[in-house]
Amino acid sequence: MRALGRRGRVMAGAAALVLAMALGAAGQTPCGAPGQPPCLHAPAYDSGQQIHLPPAMAYRQKKAQAALRQRKLKDDSAKLFVLAQQLRVAIGKTNENTLSLAVIRKAKKIEQLAKQIQQMMSRGTD
């Protein structure tokens, strides 16, 4: 068997170090857990803490959220329109004495979607 040169020894040492770190990390508890030191690689974050953005960034973010909300309203309104047309056709196929379960489910879906659109519109852009 041939002896390892300097480069081979460095590579073998690095591989052993990576393997030891991987095996050691598998049995460790997460940092910041009770009895463990706080994480040094992650900033402390308080869930009640407000994050203040620069005014220009806050404006762009609010504008993007409003555009996303508007697009979702348009998409949901189009879905509602299609569902209402499908319901109209399905009701036209039934007679006055029977109403199919599919028609009832479609009406329930329309009701849920309409309520969702109403809630989204009432929230506004804040």
N, C-alpha and C positions, 0 to 999 in steps of 0.2 A: 504494500500500500504506500502511496506517495505522500510525503509530508506536505502540509498546507503551507503555501507561501503567505506573505504578509496580507495580501488582498483576500486570500481565502480565509485567514484567521479573522479578519475584520468582518467579512460577510457572515461567517459562522457565529461570531459574537453578536452581531446585529440580529440574526435570526433567533438566537437563543434569548435575547432581550425581548424581542417582540413576542415570542412564545410565552415567556415568563409573565409579561404584562397581560397578555390575553388570559392566561390561566389564573393569574392573581385577580384580575378584574371580575372574573366569573363568580368568585365567592364573596366579593365585597358588597357591603350595603351601599345604597346611593348616598352621595355626599349631601350633607344637610339633614340627614336622618337623625333621630335622637341618638345621642352618644357619639355622633360623628362630627368632624369639624365642618364648618360651613364651606360651601362651594367657592372656590376662588376663580373658577373659569366662567361662572354665570353670575350676572348682576342680581342683587336682591330685588324682588318684585313684590310689592304689596298690591293685592287685588283691588283695594279701594283707592289706590293711587291714581291721580289724574295725570295723563300725559298731555303736555301742552305742545302743540305743533306751532311752527312759525305761521303767521297769518296767511302768507301766500300758499303754503302747503295745505293748510286747513281749508282754504277756499277751493283749491283744486280737488281736494278729497270730497268736500261737500257737493261740489258740482258733479263729480263722477258718480257719487252715490245717487244724486237726483236723476242723472241720466239712466243709471241702471234701474232705478225704481220705475221710471217712465217706460222703459223698454219692457220690463216685467208686466206692468199694467197693460200695455198694448198686447203682449203675447197672451196674457190671461183673458183679456177681453175677447180676443179672436177665438180662443178655446171655448169661451162661454157662448159665443155666437154659434159656433159649429155644433156644440152640444145641444143648444136650444133648437137648431134646425133638425138635428137627428131625433130629438124628442118629439117634435111636431110630426115628423114622418112616422115615427113609431106609434104615436097615438092615433094617427090616421088609419093605421092598419088594424087597430083593435076595434071591437064593437062596444056598444054601450053597456053590455053586461059583464065584460071581462077586461081586466087590466093586467098585463103581464108583469112578472117580477123584474124583467129587464127595464121596462119603462119606469118602474118605481125606483130602481137603482140609478138610472140615468137622471131622474128628477132630483134625487138626493145628491148626486155628484154636482149637478148644476147649482143646487142650493149652497153646497160647501164652497164651490168656486166663487159664487157671487158674494158670499160672506167674506171670503179671503180678500177679494178685490175691494170690498167696502172698507175693511179694516186697514188695508194698505193705503187707500185714499184718505182715510180719516187721520192716519198718522202724519201725513204731510212730509215735508222735508225737514222739519224741526229746525 
